[in-house]
């Protein structure tokens, strides 16, 4: 269980050549940038939804700034994810050392010291805050800077939740679910925050946009929590021995998979209503929504038949397709 989960079998290539690598290379070897795919498409989709450029009637706002805003959002997403993953590795280093599945992680194995990991984590947090300040300096939007430290604190909290609550899966979901709302605030804070500190409102279409983004975030919350429950099945015995909390450790495999199914059913409902909330979503996004429903059903069929052995397909392949499909389809509908 972690903010951007990884393959159920720890990286298989021989890492002995990394013993003498720099701390930064060790971090990069342990944190898979590709796994940002679970949250990044939803942040980008929310950015397209929030920008007044793609709302009607279109105001006379300069369009050249939007690509720069998108670039800043992508960079902030990468920095936030790296921060959260490093905090997870630092917090869990002793737990990871005792778990055969995770004992080769660079901090747990001793190849990267907690001190060096902490320095890199603080550097990524500083870069995230700097990215938030860029929105204030370049676009007169102070909210990304104001909220940067609370966001960093919230996404770091997940790493400690399995010590005291089986709702840790929902904490993980909430960490990723914050990304669409955060991206929307970075683009157009009027959607969610008091106008006294935000940029001028476009005055049109804000209520459907806000509702659609909130429903999209609710989808991410239950979608991520649902597949994290399935992912935690591979640690069920270890979690019980170590006294860690998770739904599989409490309910067993059968009960955990039923909770995962219920979470994914709720996620699909939120996604369907998100598609209906914004009139800019058309046949492309609706087709993607129903395709996601089919994919989630297929994911649970694989898990029911193959159990933990089906995780590489159910977890990585299906969920990677879900996020990319929804992000691409939603942006396509907005642009067209």
N, C-alpha and C positions, 0 to 999 in steps of 0.2 A: 504494500500500500504506500503510494507516494504521489507527489503532485503530478508528475508526468511519468506514468508507469512504464516499465521496460519489459523486455522479453522474459518469459517465464523461466528460461534457462539463462543464467548469467553469461555474459559475452564469452563465446567459446574460444576465440583465437588466443594463442599464448601471449601473455602480456609481460613476460619477463624482461623484454627490451624496454619496458616503460619504467623499470625501477630507477633508472638514472634520468628520466625525463624531467622537464621543468614542471613545477606545480600546475601551471596553466594547462600544459599538455595532458597531465594526469587527470585534471578536471574534465577536459574535453573528451578524454577516452572513456570516462565514466558516465557522462551525461550526454544522451543522444539528442542532438539538436532536432533530428527528424521528428521526435515525438511532440514537438510544438504543434504538430498538425491537429492535435485534439482540440486546441483552443483558438489558434490563430485564425482559421476561416470565419469563426463567429465574431471575433473582434473586427475583422475587415468588413464583414457583412453589416454589422452594427454601424460602422463608420459611414458606409454608403447610405444606410437608412437615415442617419442623423444629419448628414450635410444638407444645408438648404439648396445646394446646387441642383440636387435631383428631386426637389419638391416643386410642386406646381401651385401657383405660377412661380416661375424661376426668378428670384431676385437678381439684381445687378451686382452680385458679389464676385470678386476676382477668383477665377477657377484655378489659377496657377498655384494657389496655396494648398489646395487639397492633396496633390501628390506629396508635398512636404509633410503634411499632417499624417498621411498614411505611412510614410517612411518613419516618422517619429513613433507612431503606434507600434509598428513592427519591431523597432529597436527596443522600445520599452517592454514589449511582450517578451522578447528574448532575455533582457536583463532581469525581469521579474521572475521568469521561469528558472533561470540559472540560480538566482538568489534562493528561491524556494527549494530547489533540488539540493543545493549545498547545505542549507539549514537541515534538510531531511537527513543527509548523509552524516553531518556532524552530530545531530541529536541522536541518531540511531547507530552510531559507530559500534557501540558495545553489543547492541542487539544484533546488528548485521554480522558481527564477528562470530557469534554463536549459532547463526543460522547457516546451514550448508549452502543454501541457495544464494546467499548474499555475502559470504565470507570473503570473496575476491574483490569486492568493491575497494577502491583505492584507499579510502580512509580506514575502513574496517581492517584491511590487510596490513596497514602500517606504511604503505608506499607514499601516502600523502599525510602530513601531520595535520592535526586539527587546527593548529595555529595558522599554517599556510592556507588551509581551506577557509578559515575565518577571515583572513585578510582578503582573499579573492571574493568571498561572499559580500564583505563590506564594500569592496570596490564596485561590484555589480549593483549593489543597492545605491551607491552614490551615483552611478551612471543612470539608474532609473529616476532618481530624484532630479538629476540634471536634465533628463529628457522631459520631465514634468515642468521644470522651470522654462524650457524652451517654448512651451505652449504659452506661458505667461509673457515672455519677452517678444515672441514673434506674432502672436495672435491675440494678445490681451485676454487670455483665458487663464486665470490663476488657479482654477480648481484642480487640474492635474498635479500641480505642485502642492497645494493644500492637502490633497488626499493621498499623496505619495507615501508618506510614512504609515498612515493607517492601513493602506493597502498592503505594504510590505509586512506589517505586523500580522495582518489577517492571514495572508497566504503562508506565513511561517508557522502560524499556530497549528496547522494541520499535523505537522510532524510530531506533535506531542499528544494529540487527542487519543490515539490508540492506547495510551497509558491509563485513560480514565473513562472512556465512553465507547460503546459499540456504534455510536453515530459518527464515528470517524469518517465513514464513507461519504456521508452528507457534507462534512466539513471539506473534504476534498472536492466534492461537486461544487460547493459554494465558492471555493477558491478559483475554479475555472469559470464558473458562472458569472463572476464579477467582470470578466474580460469584455463581454459585449456592452455592459453598462458603462464601464470605464472608458471604452473607446468612444461611445456616444457622447459622454461628458467632455472628452477631449475635443470632439468636433463641434458640439453644440450643447453647452451646459444648460441652456434654457429648458431642455427637455426634462430635466430632473431636479435642478437646483435653483435656489432663489436668484431672481434676476438682478438683485443689488450687486452681485459680484460677477455676473456673467455678461457675455456679449449680447448685443441687441438681438431680440427674437425676430425670426422671420414672420411670425404671426400666423402661419398657415400650417395646418396638418400636423401640429405637434402632438395632439392627444393620441391619434392612431399610431404615430411613430413611437411614442413613449410606451404605449401598451404593447406594441409588437416586440419591442426590444426587451421589455420585462418578461414577456411570455417566452421569448427565445432564451433568455437567461434561465428561466425555470426549466425549460427543456434541457439545457446543458447541465443544470444541477442534478436532475434525476437520471439523465442519461449517463453521466460520469459516475454517479453513486452506484448505479446499477451494474455497470461493468467493473467497477472497483470491487464490488462484493464478489463477483465471479473470479476476479484476479486473486483475491485473498484466499480462495479455496486451496491454493498450493501451499499456504503457510498455516493451515488450520491446526495441525498437530503441534508445530512449533509455538504458535500463539498461545495455545492452551498451556503448554509447559512453562512458557515465559510469563504467563499471567497477563498477556496483552488482550485488548478488547477488539473484537470484530464480530460482525454478524455471523460469518461461518463458524467462528469459535464458539459462539453462543448457541446457534440454532442447528449446526451441522450442515453438511452439504445440501441435503434435500430442502430444508427450511430456508437456507441462504439463497438457493436458486429461485425459490418461489418469491422471496422478497425482491430479488433482482428483476424477476419478470414483472412484478407489480410496479416497481420503479420505472421500468421501461415502458409499461403501458401508460403511466402518468406522463412520462416524457413525451410520448407520441401525442397525447391529448393536448399538452401545452404547445407542441410544435404546430399542430393543426390549427389551434386558435391563434397562434402567432401569424400564420399565413393568412388567416381571415382578417386580422386586425388592421393590416396595412393594405390599402387598395392598390398599391404598386406591385404587390405580388400577384402574378398571373399564372398561366398554365405551366410555365417552366418550373417554378418553385413548387406548385402543387404536385406536379409529377414527381419531383424530388422528394417531397414529403411522403407520398405513398410508397415510393421506392425505399425510403428509410424504414417505413413500417415493415415492409417485406424483409429487409436486411436484418432488422432486430429479431423478427421471428426466426429467420434462418440461424442467427447467432445462438438463440436459445435451443434450437433443435440440435445444433452441433454440440453444445454444452451438455444437453440431456443425454445424447448418445455417447459422447466421448469423454465427458468429464474434464478433468484438468488437461488431458491430452489434446483437447480441442481448443485450448486457450490461444495458441498462436494464430489460428484462423479466426476464431470468434473475437478475440481481443484486438489484435493488430489490424488484420485485413479488413474486417467488417467495420470496425469503428473508425479506422482511417478513411474508408470510403464514405461513411456517413458524414463526417465533418467536411470533407472536401466537396462532396456532392451538394450539400446544403449551402455552403458558402458560395460555390460557383453558380449554382442555380439562382440563388437569391440575388446576387450581384447582376447576373445576366438579365433577370426580370426588371431590376431597377434601371439598368442602362437602356433596355429596349422599350 
